[in-house]
Amino acid sequence: FDQRHTGNIALDYRTGNKGLLRLFGVNLLARFGSGLPYTPVKVDTEVLGGSIAYQPIAAFNSANKPWTFNVDLKLDKGIGFGRYNIKAFIWIKNLLDAQNVESVYPATGQADNDGWLGTDPGQSWINNTAFDGSGSYSEEAVNLYNSKLSSPYNWSEPRQIRLGFRIDL
């Protein structure tokens, strides 16, 4: 967890218990950070049963994943009922729907490419794999291979909108 740069910016505005928008609040939280380190390795396929152990080609943790940036927004409105305060809220996580990289293939440093299709064995596999039986280039094989690389765990969560309420005494 050697993240060299990280930051948070929080903006919060509350109207208080007076005026037209009484008990209204807005909260904006922006977070950013440099990418975490990883160790570059020799290209190998993770889809077609490559070796279990990576073979490093550079120093331990000598490369970094991409920077990340995220913004969350929360709006709330309170309503008083005697000694209770009920707050309805809408909370939008990842407001900008940023696609931040969480995990990478260590041979390429990319979240959606392990680099194997660009190697000689990968090109040979493409040229010798066809679903139509003709033995010619198969775009379907490449698409299938790339779909197996597509892991949702390599990316941050997409935008989420949460609605709810809470009761304060």
C-alpha positions in Angstrom: 0.0 0.0 0.0 2.8 2.4 -1.0 0.6 5.1 -2.4 2.9 8.2 -2.8 0.2 10.8 -3.4 -3.3 10.8 -2.0 -5.8 13.5 -1.2 -9.3 14.3 -0.1 -11.4 17.4 -0.6 -14.6 17.7 1.4 -17.2 20.4 0.9 -20.2 20.5 3.2 -23.0 23.1 3.3 -25.8 23.1 5.9 -28.7 25.6 6.0 -29.6 25.1 9.7 -33.1 25.3 11.1 -34.2 28.6 9.5 -35.3 29.7 6.1 -37.1 28.1 3.1 -34.6 25.2 2.8 -34.3 24.5 6.5 -32.4 21.4 7.6 -31.0 20.9 4.1 -27.5 19.8 3.4 -25.1 19.1 0.6 -21.9 17.2 0.9 -19.3 16.7 -1.8 -16.3 14.5 -1.4 -13.5 14.3 -4.0 -10.7 11.7 -3.6 -7.6 11.2 -5.7 -4.4 9.2 -5.5 -1.4 8.0 -7.4 -1.4 4.4 -8.5 -0.3 1.6 -6.3 2.9 -0.2 -7.2 3.1 -3.6 -8.9 6.0 -5.8 -10.2 6.2 -6.1 -14.1 6.4 -9.7 -15.2 7.0 -11.8 -18.3 3.9 -12.0 -20.6 1.9 -15.1 -20.2 -1.7 -16.0 -20.8 -4.0 -16.1 -17.8 -6.9 -17.4 -20.0 -5.4 -20.5 -21.5 -3.8 -22.0 -18.4 -0.5 -20.2 -18.3 2.1 -20.8 -15.6 1.0 -20.3 -12.1 4.1 -18.3 -11.0 4.9 -15.0 -12.5 8.4 -14.4 -13.8 9.5 -10.8 -12.8 11.3 -8.8 -15.5 12.0 -5.7 -13.3 12.6 -4.8 -9.7 10.0 -5.5 -7.1 7.2 -2.9 -7.2 9.0 -0.8 -9.8 5.9 0.1 -11.8 2.7 1.9 -10.8 -1.0 1.5 -11.7 -2.8 4.6 -13.0 -3.9 7.5 -10.8 -7.5 7.4 -9.5 -10.1 10.1 -9.0 -13.6 9.9 -7.6 -16.4 12.2 -6.5 -19.3 11.4 -4.2 -22.3 13.6 -3.6 -24.9 13.5 -0.8 -28.0 15.6 -0.5 -30.2 15.4 2.6 -33.3 17.1 3.9 -34.4 17.0 7.5 -38.0 17.1 8.8 -38.6 17.5 12.5 -41.3 15.5 14.4 -41.2 16.6 18.0 -38.0 15.3 19.5 -37.2 13.2 16.4 -35.5 14.4 13.2 -36.0 12.4 10.1 -33.5 12.9 7.3 -34.2 11.8 3.8 -31.2 11.5 1.6 -29.9 10.8 -1.9 -26.3 9.6 -2.0 -24.5 9.3 -5.4 -21.3 7.4 -5.2 -18.9 7.9 -8.1 -20.9 10.8 -9.4 -18.8 11.1 -12.6 -18.9 7.4 -13.2 -15.1 7.3 -13.3 -13.6 4.0 -14.5 -10.6 3.8 -12.1 -8.3 0.9 -12.4 -8.1 -1.3 -9.3 -6.1 -4.2 -10.6 -3.8 -4.7 -13.6 -2.3 -7.5 -15.6 1.3 -7.2 -14.4 2.8 -7.9 -17.9 1.2 -4.8 -19.4 0.0 -2.6 -16.5 -3.4 -2.5 -18.1 -6.7 -3.7 -16.6 -8.1 -5.2 -19.8 -5.0 -6.6 -21.7 -2.6 -9.3 -20.5 -0.4 -8.8 -23.6 -0.4 -12.4 -24.7 -2.2 -12.0 -28.0 0.6 -9.7 -29.2 3.3 -12.4 -28.6 4.3 -15.1 -31.2 2.4 -17.9 -29.4 -0.7 -15.6 -29.2 -0.5 -14.8 -32.9 -0.1 -18.5 -33.7 -3.2 -19.3 -31.5 -5.2 -16.6 -33.3 -4.2 -17.9 -36.8 -4.9 -21.5 -35.9 -8.2 -21.0 -34.1 -11.4 -20.8 -36.1 -15.0 -21.6 -35.1 -16.1 -22.0 -38.7 -13.7 -24.9 -39.4 -11.8 -23.0 -42.2 -8.6 -22.6 -40.3 -8.5 -18.9 -41.1 -8.3 -15.9 -38.7 -11.1 -15.9 -36.2 -12.3 -12.6 -34.8 -14.6 -14.6 -32.6 -11.6 -16.3 -30.9 -10.0 -12.9 -30.2 -13.3 -11.6 -28.8 -13.8 -14.6 -26.7 -10.2 -14.4 -25.3 -10.7 -10.7 -24.5 -14.0 -11.3 -22.8 -12.3 -13.8 -20.5 -9.8 -11.0 -19.6 -12.6 -8.6 -18.8 -12.8 -8.8 -15.0 -15.1 -6.4 -13.2 -12.7 -6.6 -10.2 -10.1 -4.8 -12.2 -12.2 -1.6 -12.2 -13.7 0.5 -9.4 -17.4 0.3 -8.8 -19.6 2.2 -11.3 -22.0 5.0 -10.3 -24.5 4.0 -7.6 -27.5 6.0 -6.4 -28.8 5.3 -3.0 -32.0 6.6 -1.5 -32.8 6.4 2.1 -33.7 8.0 5.4 -32.4 8.0 9.0 -34.0 8.9 12.3 -32.0 11.0 14.8 -33.1 11.5 18.4 
